[in-house]
């Protein structure tokens, strides 16, 4: 594995993974796609290489998640060894591997992250929910609704996070923007504030598979 030394396009300000790193992650991913099965050691290697690149790849963190979650679900430290065989016949994992196997995607590059603490929202989204329904305001727009019978049986934490469904009716107004989320619900705020760091630091793992699907639903 090569040491991470990103290239910088001084004209565009884009940070790009090195050619060696692009070849490494692309080759690893193509081999896993071809085999269909792998050891947890190789799966960990792909996840680790993706971690090293994700900040320099558009939506890199999003495409890292299915791989890192699959690794975490199939490898328990102290119980399993890295030679354990793991199936890769999971649609989300296959889709993520196809992304990382494409050198064109990996070498697109991304702007460097802003300084710590830098926030410049251009939209304010206000949301709230209860056991009966949900609502949101994106001035001057607003929307609301009641839970379906099936949804009403969900845990209140999931009902709270379901306010993110307002991103669908507001999609045209929110695309490409930086959103300031205002809500009185501490579950929503905790999830919104910590989820990216948790995914990066804990290789994409949350304690709920229902929560694990939210970033893909929100972003794609």
C-alpha positions as CSV (number, residue, x, y, z in Angstrom):
1,X,0.0,0.0,0.0
2,X,1.3,3.4,-0.9
3,X,1.5,6.3,1.5
4,X,-1.2,9.0,1.0
5,X,0.3,12.0,-0.7
6,X,-2.5,13.8,-2.5
7,X,-2.0,15.9,-5.6
8,X,-3.2,19.4,-5.8
9,X,-4.4,21.2,-8.9
10,X,-3.3,24.7,-8.1
11,X,-5.5,26.2,-10.9
12,X,-8.8,24.7,-9.7
13,X,-7.9,24.1,-6.1
14,X,-9.0,20.5,-6.3
15,X,-7.3,17.8,-4.2
16,X,-6.8,14.5,-6.1
17,X,-5.6,11.1,-4.8
18,X,-2.3,10.0,-6.3
19,X,-2.2,7.8,-9.3
20,X,-0.8,4.9,-7.2
21,X,-3.7,5.2,-4.7
22,X,-6.3,5.4,-7.6
23,X,-4.8,2.2,-9.1
24,X,-4.7,0.5,-5.7
25,X,-8.3,1.0,-4.8
26,X,-9.6,0.4,-8.3
27,X,-7.7,-2.9,-8.6
28,X,-8.8,-4.1,-5.2
29,X,-12.4,-3.3,-5.9
30,X,-12.4,-5.0,-9.3
31,X,-10.9,-8.1,-7.9
32,X,-13.6,-8.3,-5.2
33,X,-16.3,-7.8,-7.7
34,X,-14.9,-10.6,-9.9
35,X,-14.6,-13.1,-7.0
36,X,-17.9,-12.6,-5.2
37,X,-16.3,-13.8,-2.0
38,X,-13.3,-12.5,0.0
39,X,-11.6,-12.7,3.3
40,X,-12.4,-10.1,6.0
41,X,-8.7,-9.0,5.7
42,X,-9.1,-8.0,2.1
43,X,-12.5,-6.3,2.8
44,X,-10.8,-4.4,5.6
45,X,-8.0,-3.4,3.2
46,X,-10.5,-2.0,0.7
47,X,-12.3,-0.1,3.5
48,X,-9.0,1.3,4.8
49,X,-7.9,2.4,1.3
50,X,-11.4,4.0,0.8
51,X,-11.0,5.8,4.2
52,X,-7.7,7.3,3.0
53,X,-9.3,8.5,-0.3
54,X,-12.8,9.5,0.7
55,X,-12.2,13.1,1.5
56,X,-10.7,13.6,-2.0
57,X,-13.5,11.9,-3.8
58,X,-17.0,13.4,-4.4
59,X,-19.5,11.4,-2.3
60,X,-16.6,9.3,-1.1
61,X,-17.9,8.9,2.4
62,X,-21.2,7.8,1.1
63,X,-19.7,5.0,-1.0
64,X,-17.3,4.0,1.8
65,X,-20.2,3.3,4.2
66,X,-21.7,0.1,2.6
67,X,-18.2,-1.5,2.6
68,X,-17.3,-0.5,6.1
69,X,-20.7,-1.5,7.5
70,X,-20.5,-4.9,5.7
71,X,-17.1,-5.5,7.3
72,X,-18.3,-4.5,10.8
73,X,-21.3,-6.8,10.4
74,X,-19.1,-9.8,9.5
75,X,-16.0,-9.3,11.7
76,X,-16.1,-9.3,15.5
77,X,-12.7,-8.6,17.0
78,X,-11.7,-11.3,19.5
79,X,-14.2,-13.8,17.9
80,X,-13.3,-13.9,14.2
81,X,-9.9,-14.1,12.4
82,X,-9.1,-12.1,9.3
83,X,-9.2,-15.2,7.1
84,X,-12.9,-15.6,7.6
85,X,-14.7,-15.7,4.2
86,X,-17.4,-13.1,3.5
87,X,-19.9,-13.0,0.7
88,X,-20.0,-9.9,-1.4
89,X,-23.4,-10.7,-3.0
90,X,-25.1,-7.7,-1.4
91,X,-26.5,-5.0,-3.8
92,X,-25.3,-2.1,-1.7
93,X,-21.8,-3.5,-1.4
94,X,-21.7,-4.4,-5.1
95,X,-22.7,-0.9,-6.0
96,X,-20.1,0.7,-3.8
97,X,-17.4,-1.6,-5.1
98,X,-18.3,-0.6,-8.7
99,X,-17.9,3.0,-7.7
100,X,-14.4,2.5,-6.3
101,X,-13.4,0.2,-9.2
102,X,-13.9,3.1,-11.6
103,X,-10.7,5.2,-11.8
104,X,-12.6,8.0,-13.3
105,X,-14.7,8.4,-10.2
106,X,-11.8,8.1,-7.8
107,X,-9.6,10.7,-9.6
108,X,-12.3,13.4,-10.0
109,X,-10.9,15.1,-6.9
110,X,-12.7,17.4,-4.5
111,X,-12.1,20.9,-3.0
112,X,-10.2,20.8,0.3
113,X,-12.4,20.9,3.4
114,X,-13.1,24.3,4.9
115,X,-11.4,25.4,8.1
116,X,-12.7,23.9,11.3
117,X,-15.9,25.6,12.5
118,X,-16.6,27.2,9.1
119,X,-20.4,27.3,8.5
120,X,-22.1,29.3,5.8
121,X,-25.7,28.1,5.5
122,X,-27.9,29.6,2.8
123,X,-31.1,27.8,3.7
124,X,-32.9,27.3,7.1
125,X,-35.0,24.2,7.5
126,X,-37.3,24.0,10.5
127,X,-38.7,20.6,11.4
128,X,-40.8,19.0,14.2
129,X,-42.6,15.7,14.8
130,X,-44.9,14.0,17.3
131,X,-46.5,10.6,17.7
132,X,-49.3,11.8,15.3
133,X,-47.4,13.4,12.5
134,X,-44.6,15.6,11.2
135,X,-44.1,19.1,9.7
136,X,-41.5,21.4,8.3
137,X,-41.0,25.0,7.2
138,X,-38.5,26.3,4.5
139,X,-39.6,29.9,4.3
140,X,-41.9,30.6,2.5
141,X,-42.7,26.9,2.0
142,X,-44.2,24.5,4.4
143,X,-45.4,20.9,4.4
144,X,-46.8,18.4,7.0
145,X,-48.4,15.0,7.2
146,X,-49.7,12.2,9.4
147,X,-47.9,8.9,10.0
148,X,-49.3,5.9,8.3
149,X,-50.7,3.0,10.4
150,X,-47.4,1.1,9.8
151,X,-45.3,4.1,10.7
152,X,-47.2,4.7,13.9
153,X,-45.7,1.5,15.3
154,X,-42.1,2.6,14.8
155,X,-39.9,3.7,17.7
156,X,-40.2,7.4,18.5
157,X,-36.5,7.9,17.6
158,X,-37.2,6.7,14.0
159,X,-40.4,8.9,13.9
160,X,-38.2,11.8,14.9
161,X,-35.7,11.1,12.2
162,X,-38.4,10.6,9.6
163,X,-38.7,14.4,9.4
164,X,-35.9,14.1,6.9
165,X,-38.7,13.1,4.4
166,X,-39.3,16.8,3.9
167,X,-36.2,16.8,1.8
168,X,-38.2,15.2,-1.0
169,X,-40.9,18.0,-1.5
170,X,-38.2,20.6,-0.9
171,X,-35.6,18.9,-3.1
172,X,-35.5,21.5,-5.8
173,X,-34.9,24.3,-3.3
174,X,-32.3,22.5,-1.3
175,X,-30.1,21.0,-3.9
176,X,-26.5,22.3,-3.9
177,X,-27.2,24.4,-0.8
178,X,-25.9,24.4,2.8
179,X,-28.7,23.8,5.2
180,X,-29.1,25.1,8.7
181,X,-31.4,22.6,10.5
182,X,-33.5,24.0,13.3
183,X,-35.5,21.5,15.5
184,X,-36.5,21.1,19.1
185,X,-35.9,17.4,18.8
186,X,-32.6,16.4,20.4
187,X,-32.6,13.0,18.6
188,X,-32.6,14.8,15.2
189,X,-30.0,17.3,16.2
190,X,-27.7,14.6,17.7
191,X,-28.0,12.5,14.5
192,X,-27.5,15.4,12.2
193,X,-24.5,16.7,14.2
194,X,-22.6,13.5,14.9
195,X,-23.5,11.1,12.0
196,X,-20.7,12.1,9.6
197,X,-18.0,11.9,12.3
198,X,-19.4,8.7,13.7
199,X,-19.3,7.1,10.2
200,X,-15.8,8.2,9.6
201,X,-14.4,7.3,13.0
202,X,-16.3,4.0,13.5
203,X,-16.2,2.8,9.9
204,X,-19.8,3.6,9.1
205,X,-21.4,1.8,12.0
206,X,-24.5,2.8,13.9
207,X,-26.5,0.6,16.3
208,X,-29.6,0.7,14.0
209,X,-29.8,-0.7,10.5
210,X,-32.7,1.7,9.9
211,X,-30.5,4.6,10.7
212,X,-27.7,3.2,8.4
213,X,-29.9,3.6,5.4
214,X,-30.6,7.3,5.9
215,X,-27.4,8.9,4.4
216,X,-28.1,7.1,1.1
217,X,-31.7,8.1,1.1
218,X,-30.9,11.8,1.9
219,X,-27.9,12.2,-0.5
220,X,-28.9,10.2,-3.6
